[in-house]
Amino acid sequence: MHETVRRPLYTETTTSQALYLPIAPPTLGTAGAIIGRELYSGKAFIYCPFSAFGDGLPGGNMIVMGDTGRGKSALTKTYAARQIRLGRQVVVLDTKEQKEREEGEWAALGRSLTGKAPVKFAPGGSRGASCINPMDPAIAGKRQVELVRTIVELGLGKALDEFAGSALRIAIRRAHQRAGELGRTPVLADVSAALRSPEESDATAKKRTRDELLGDGLEASYVLDRLCGSEQDATGDLTGMLDGPTSLGVDLDADMIVFDLTKVPSGGVAMTILVAVISVFLEEVWLRPLCECGTEPGQHNRVVVDANSGAWELGPNPGSGCRRYTQRKRILVCEEAWHILGTPQLASLLEKFLKFARGYGLSCIFIVHHLSDIDDSPETQAALKMADTIVIYSQKKAEAEATVARLGLPSWTAEHIMRLRRGIALWKVGEVIYPGVQHLLVEAEQHLCFSSGSMSDLTSTSPDAE
């Protein structure tokens, strides 16, 4: 044992300069989640958008990309788990199924952290499946109208004109009224019925005849019928997921909430619409103002900070013993995010998440394989520009060059990205580039983060694999 002990290393100033290259980028500080080590300096790489915010990092949104099996999911899972230890809340939209486990790849991690099963969605419904009602009163009136219109436009494949949009708004109002008279919450089928049975008073108010108002909304009613089905036809794309009352058994105070979307056909209209509805539901219900002590802003005292202007801030909460209101930080993870960023209507719907993430105390993480999977629409470009942290794992030559060109990275990074080994990525945090960040896992994380079991032998599994 004495012979194998590592000898102490004694250095002078010049030796230290050789060990820690002066060209190595500065660290991001010591506050946050440990990612691993920065290979070109040998220093620990610690990252947290909430701790680094304002110091060269204008926002907390992140995009992670790279070829299959390079370590994207392993990085995101361990990062989310480590952030939870710092008091954050995490929501995951999980679209990657592990066939051998018959569930999404985030289910095991969520269950280990919270003891709760994921919130599952399945076309046609099934035992244990959940349903979200876009007409739920928990979604505010204006946002509800925007959401239902988005559902119709996605199902129709084009934008509604002014006449159809007006008919839809009237139908939503009538659906609430008629369902309220029956003592229940309206559903999308009520909107479809209201579109096919407009009232004379509504037509008169719009200077239209009843038949004209019926014609304005007839196509939208057919779209909702096709999506939601009926008592005679249960083949609708959204049947069992968005066509009934909300049945979510979600603990909004849980450290991690996993929405399992693995049974929903990827790339179809059902997936796109479901993600849109979940996003609005989260915005209206999950992203409510809440202090890190678990209390609402109204329970904190107002403290005047400037007597002349009357400016004030939220201070202590005598009930909880909290000294100052601090917005609880939250993280939203979107697996296989090409179906979000690649759909202009959905990217536009999520733009509020991205643009006002700082006000929400929110960090959005999008995981994709390649930027070529995403179109070049203005909505998508706006979303990409709001990603202040970019993590790139190894890509093939054509994809690496396209990524560098689209993101405006230095030309030398293209060849560098091609040569990255598994588990090592190029990070761009704000305007600073870290060429080689090696992600490290502890033993307890490996079985929760390894998601390539179907392609690997038991003896050849690697903790850095995705």
C-alpha positions in Angstrom: 0.0 0.0 0.0 2.9 2.3 0.8 4.4 1.8 -2.6 1.2 2.6 -4.5 0.4 5.8 -2.7 0.4 8.8 -5.1 3.3 11.1 -4.4 2.4 14.7 -3.5 2.9 17.2 -6.4 4.9 20.3 -5.6 4.7 23.1 -8.1 6.0 26.6 -8.7 4.2 29.4 -10.5 5.5 28.5 -14.0 4.5 24.8 -13.5 1.0 25.9 -12.4 0.6 28.0 -15.6 1.5 24.9 -17.6 -1.0 22.8 -15.8 -3.9 25.3 -16.0 -3.8 26.8 -19.5 -4.4 30.6 -19.6 -6.6 30.0 -22.7 -9.0 27.9 -20.6 -12.4 29.7 -20.1 -13.4 30.9 -16.7 -15.4 28.7 -14.4 -19.1 29.4 -13.7 -18.6 29.6 -10.0 -19.1 27.0 -7.2 -22.9 27.3 -6.8 -25.1 24.9 -8.7 -25.2 21.3 -9.9 -22.0 19.4 -10.6 -21.8 18.2 -14.2 -18.3 16.7 -14.3 -15.0 18.2 -15.3 -13.7 20.6 -17.9 -11.0 18.6 -19.7 -8.9 21.6 -20.9 -8.4 23.0 -17.4 -9.0 19.9 -15.2 -11.4 21.9 -13.0 -14.8 20.8 -11.9 -17.6 22.0 -14.1 -20.6 23.3 -12.1 -23.6 24.8 -13.8 -26.8 26.4 -12.6 -28.8 28.9 -14.7 -30.3 30.4 -11.6 -27.0 30.9 -9.9 -25.2 32.2 -13.0 -28.1 34.4 -14.2 -27.1 38.0 -14.9 -23.3 37.2 -15.0 -23.0 36.7 -18.7 -26.1 34.4 -18.8 -29.3 36.3 -19.7 -31.6 33.4 -19.4 -32.0 29.8 -18.2 -33.2 28.0 -21.4 -31.0 25.2 -22.7 -30.9 23.0 -25.8 -29.1 19.6 -25.8 -28.2 17.9 -29.1 -26.1 15.1 -30.5 -26.2 11.7 -32.1 -27.9 8.8 -30.5 -26.0 7.1 -27.7 -23.6 10.0 -26.9 -25.0 10.9 -23.5 -27.8 13.5 -23.9 -30.4 11.7 -21.7 -27.8 10.7 -19.1 -26.7 14.3 -18.7 -30.3 15.6 -18.5 -31.4 13.0 -16.0 -28.5 13.5 -13.6 -28.7 17.3 -14.0 -32.4 17.3 -13.1 -31.9 15.0 -10.1 -29.0 17.1 -8.8 -31.1 20.3 -9.2 -33.9 18.7 -7.2 -31.4 18.4 -4.3 -31.0 22.2 -4.5 -34.7 22.7 -4.0 -35.9 22.9 -7.6 -39.1 21.4 -9.1 -38.9 19.4 -12.4 -41.6 18.5 -15.0 -40.7 16.1 -17.8 -42.5 15.5 -21.1 -41.2 12.0 -21.7 -41.7 10.7 -25.3 -38.9 8.0 -25.3 -40.2 4.5 -24.5 -38.0 1.7 -23.1 -39.6 -1.4 -24.6 -38.1 -3.8 -22.0 -39.7 -1.8 -19.2 -42.9 -0.9 -21.1 -42.7 2.7 -19.9 -40.9 6.0 -20.5 -37.2 6.2 -19.7 -37.8 8.9 -17.1 -40.3 6.8 -15.1 -37.7 5.0 -13.0 -36.0 8.2 -12.0 -39.3 10.0 -11.2 -40.4 7.0 -9.1 -37.1 6.8 -7.2 -37.2 10.5 -6.3 -40.9 10.9 -5.5 -42.3 7.4 -5.1 -45.1 8.3 -7.6 -45.8 6.7 -11.0 -45.7 8.9 -14.1 -48.9 10.6 -15.5 -49.6 8.4 -18.5 -51.6 9.2 -21.7 -52.8 6.6 -24.2 -55.0 7.0 -27.3 -58.5 5.6 -26.6 -57.7 5.6 -22.9 -56.8 2.6 -20.8 -56.5 1.6 -17.2 -54.5 4.1 -15.3 -54.4 6.6 -18.2 -55.1 10.3 -17.6 -57.2 12.9 -19.4 -56.8 16.7 -19.5 -59.8 18.8 -20.4 -58.9 21.9 -22.5 -62.2 23.4 -21.3 -61.2 23.0 -17.6 -62.0 26.2 -15.6 -58.4 26.0 -14.2 -57.4 27.4 -17.6 -58.2 31.2 -17.8 -60.8 32.3 -20.3 -58.5 34.0 -22.9 -55.9 31.3 -22.7 -58.7 28.7 -23.1 -59.9 30.3 -26.3 -56.3 30.5 -27.7 -55.8 26.8 -26.8 -59.0 25.5 -28.4 -58.3 27.6 -31.5 -54.8 26.0 -31.6 -56.3 22.5 -31.3 -58.7 23.2 -34.2 -55.9 24.8 -36.4 -53.5 21.9 -35.8 -56.2 19.4 -36.7 -57.2 21.4 -39.7 -53.7 22.0 -40.9 -54.2 25.7 -41.5 -55.2 28.9 -39.7 -58.8 29.8 -39.1 -60.1 33.0 -40.9 -61.9 35.8 -39.0 -65.4 34.3 -39.5 -64.4 30.8 -38.3 -62.5 32.3 -35.4 -65.5 34.4 -34.3 -67.8 31.4 -34.5 -65.4 29.4 -32.4 -65.3 32.1 -29.7 -69.1 32.2 -29.6 -69.3 28.4 -29.4 -66.9 28.2 -26.5 -68.9 30.8 -24.5 -72.2 28.9 -25.3 -70.6 25.6 -24.3 -69.8 26.9 -20.9 -73.3 28.3 -20.5 -75.1 25.1 -21.6 -72.9 22.8 -19.5 -73.3 25.1 -16.5 -77.1 24.8 -16.8 -76.6 21.0 -16.5 -74.2 21.4 -13.5 -71.1 20.0 -15.2 -67.8 21.2 -16.7 -67.9 21.6 -20.5 -65.7 19.5 -22.8 -64.6 19.8 -26.4 -67.7 17.9 -27.6 -69.9 20.7 -26.2 -68.0 23.2 -28.4 -68.5 21.0 -31.4 -72.3 20.9 -30.6 -72.5 24.6 -30.1 -70.8 25.2 -33.5 -73.5 23.1 -35.2 -76.4 24.7 -33.3 -75.7 28.5 -33.1 -78.3 30.8 -31.5 -80.2 33.4 -33.4 -79.2 36.1 -31.0 -75.5 35.4 -31.5 -75.9 35.6 -35.3 -77.8 38.9 -35.0 -75.1 40.4 -32.8 -72.5 39.6 -35.5 -74.8 41.0 -38.3 -75.0 37.4 -39.8 -77.9 35.1 -40.4 -78.1 31.9 -38.4 -77.2 29.9 -41.5 -74.2 32.1 -42.2 -72.9 31.7 -38.6 -73.5 27.9 -38.9 -71.4 27.9 -42.1 -68.6 29.9 -40.4 -68.0 27.2 -37.8 -69.1 24.0 -39.5 -65.6 23.0 -40.6 -64.2 23.6 -37.1 -67.0 21.4 -35.7 -66.1 18.5 -38.1 -62.4 18.8 -37.0 -63.4 18.5 -33.3 -65.6 15.5 -34.1 -62.7 13.8 -35.9 -60.3 14.5 -33.1 -62.6 13.7 -30.2 -64.8 11.0 -31.7 -68.3 10.4 -30.4 -70.5 7.8 -28.7 -70.8 6.0 -32.0 -67.1 6.5 -33.1 -64.3 6.0 -30.6 -61.5 6.3 -33.2 -60.7 10.0 -32.7 -57.0 11.0 -32.4 -57.6 12.6 -28.9 -60.1 10.0 -27.6 -59.3 9.1 -24.0 -56.8 12.0 -23.6 -58.5 15.3 -24.2 -62.2 14.5 -24.8 -63.4 14.3 -21.2 -63.2 15.8 -17.7 -59.7 16.3 -16.2 -58.6 13.2 -14.4 -55.0 14.1 -13.6 -53.8 12.8 -10.3 -50.9 15.3 -10.2 -49.2 16.4 -7.0 -48.2 19.9 -8.0 -45.9 20.1 -5.0 -43.9 17.0 -6.0 -40.2 17.4 -6.7 -40.6 15.7 -10.2 -43.7 15.2 -12.3 -43.3 13.0 -15.3 -45.9 13.0 -18.2 -45.5 9.7 -20.0 -46.4 10.3 -23.7 -44.7 7.2 -25.0 -47.9 5.6 -26.2 -49.0 8.6 -28.2 -47.9 8.3 -31.9 -44.8 10.5 -32.4 -45.0 13.2 -35.0 -48.8 12.9 -35.3 -51.4 15.6 -34.7 -52.3 13.9 -31.4 -48.8 14.3 -29.9 -48.6 18.0 -31.0 -52.0 18.9 -29.6 -51.4 17.0 -26.4 -48.1 18.8 -25.7 -49.9 22.1 -26.4 -52.6 21.4 -23.9 -50.2 20.1 -21.2 -48.0 23.3 -21.7 -51.0 25.6 -21.2 -52.1 23.5 -18.2 -48.7 23.8 -16.6 -48.6 27.5 -17.3 -51.9 28.1 -15.6 -51.7 25.6 -12.8 -48.1 24.5 -12.1 -46.3 27.8 -12.6 -48.2 29.6 -9.9 -46.1 32.1 -7.8 -44.7 30.2 -4.9 -41.8 31.0 -2.4 -39.1 28.4 -1.8 -40.5 28.1 1.7 -43.7 26.7 0.1 -46.0 29.7 0.8 -47.7 32.1 -1.7 -46.7 35.7 -2.2 -49.8 37.0 -0.3 -48.5 35.4 2.9 -45.3 37.5 2.9 -45.1 41.0 4.3 -44.5 44.0 2.0 -41.4 45.9 2.8 -41.0 49.5 1.5 -37.5 49.9 0.0 -37.9 53.6 -1.1 -40.2 55.9 0.9 -40.1 58.6 -1.8 -41.4 56.4 -4.7 -43.2 53.9 -2.5 -41.3 51.0 -4.1 -41.7 47.8 -2.1 -40.7 44.1 -2.2 -42.0 41.0 -0.6 -40.2 40.4 2.7 -40.5 37.9 5.5 -43.4 35.5 6.3 -43.9 35.3 10.0 -45.9 32.1 9.7 -43.2 30.0 8.0 -40.2 31.9 9.4 -39.0 32.8 5.9 -36.9 36.0 5.8 -37.7 37.0 2.2 -39.8 35.9 -0.7 -37.8 33.9 -3.2 -39.6 32.5 -6.2 -39.2 28.7 -6.3 -37.2 27.7 -9.3 -38.6 25.2 -11.8 -37.2 23.2 -14.7 -39.2 21.9 -17.8 -37.6 19.0 -19.7 -38.8 18.1 -23.2 -37.5 14.9 -24.6 -37.5 14.4 -28.4 -38.3 18.1 -28.7 -38.3 18.2 -32.5 -42.1 17.7 -32.4 -42.3 21.0 -30.4 -39.7 23.2 -32.0 -40.5 21.7 -35.4 -44.2 22.8 -35.3 -44.6 26.6 -35.8 -48.0 26.7 -34.0 -46.6 24.9 -31.0 -43.4 26.8 -31.0 -45.4 30.0 -31.0 -47.6 28.7 -28.2 -44.5 27.9 -26.1 -42.9 31.2 -26.9 -44.5 32.7 -23.7 -42.7 30.0 -21.7 -39.4 30.9 -23.2 -39.7 34.6 -23.4 -41.0 35.1 -19.8 -39.0 32.2 -18.2 -37.1 34.6 -16.1 -40.3 35.9 -14.5 -41.6 32.4 -13.9 -38.2 31.3 -12.4 -38.2 28.7 -15.1 -35.5 26.9 -17.1 -36.7 25.0 -20.3 -34.5 22.2 -21.6 -35.1 20.8 -25.1 -33.4 17.6 -26.2 -33.0 16.9 -29.9 -30.7 14.9 -32.1 -30.0 17.3 -34.9 -31.1 20.8 -35.9 -32.0 19.4 -39.3 -34.9 17.7 -37.6 -36.3 21.2 -37.0 -37.7 23.5 -39.7 -36.4 27.1 -40.3 -39.6 28.9 -39.5 -39.5 32.3 -37.7 -41.2 30.7 -34.6 -38.5 28.0 -34.4 -35.7 30.5 -34.9 -37.1 32.7 -32.1 -37.2 29.6 -29.8 -33.6 28.7 -30.7 -32.4 32.3 -30.0 -33.9 32.1 -26.5 -31.6 29.1 -25.6 -28.8 30.8 -23.8 -27.0 27.5 -23.0 -26.2 25.0 -25.8 -24.8 21.6 -25.2 -23.5 19.7 -28.3 -22.5 16.0 -28.2 -20.7 14.3 -31.1 -22.3 14.6 -34.5 -21.4 13.4 -38.0 -19.7 15.8 -40.4 -22.7 17.1 -42.3 -24.8 17.6 -39.1 -21.9 19.3 -37.2 -21.3 21.8 -40.0 -25.0 22.5 -40.3 -25.3 23.0 -36.5 -22.3 25.4 -36.4 -23.6 27.4 -39.3 -27.2 27.7 -37.9 -26.0 28.6 -34.4 -23.3 31.0 -35.6 -20.5 29.1 -33.7 -16.8 29.6 -34.6 -15.8 27.5 -37.7 -13.2 25.4 -35.7 -16.0 23.9 -33.6 -17.4 21.8 -36.5 -14.4 19.5 -36.6 -14.1 19.5 -32.9 -17.7 18.4 -32.5 -17.1 15.4 -34.9 -14.2 14.2 -32.7 -15.9 14.4 -29.3 -16.0 11.0 -27.4 -19.1 9.6 -25.7 -20.0 11.5 -22.6 -18.0 14.6 -23.6 -19.8 17.7 -25.0 -19.1 21.2 -26.1 -20.9 23.7 -23.9 -21.8 27.3 -24.9 -22.9 29.2 -21.9 -23.9 32.7 -22.8 -21.0 33.8 -25.1 -18.4 31.5 -23.5 -17.5 28.2 -25.1 -16.2 25.2 -23.1 -14.8 22.9 -25.7 -14.7 19.7 -23.6 -17.0 19.0 -20.6 -17.0 15.4 -19.4 -20.2 14.3 -17.7 -19.6 12.1 -14.7 -22.0 9.8 -12.9 -21.9 8.3 -9.5 -22.7 4.6 -9.2 -26.2 5.2 -7.8 -27.2 7.1 -10.9 -26.0 4.6 -13.5 -29.0 2.2 -13.4 -31.5 5.2 -13.5 -29.8 7.0 -16.4 -28.8 4.2 -18.8 -31.3 3.9 -21.6 -29.7 1.8 -24.2 -30.2 -1.6 -22.6 -31.8 -3.2 -25.6 -28.7 -2.6 -27.7 -26.1 -3.5 -25.1 -24.7 -6.7 -23.6 -24.8 -6.8 -19.8 -21.0 -6.7 -19.6 -20.6 -3.8 -22.0 -23.0 -1.2 -20.6 -21.4 2.2 -20.1 -22.6 4.9 -17.7 -21.9 7.6 -20.3 -24.3 6.0 -22.8 -27.5 7.8 -23.5 
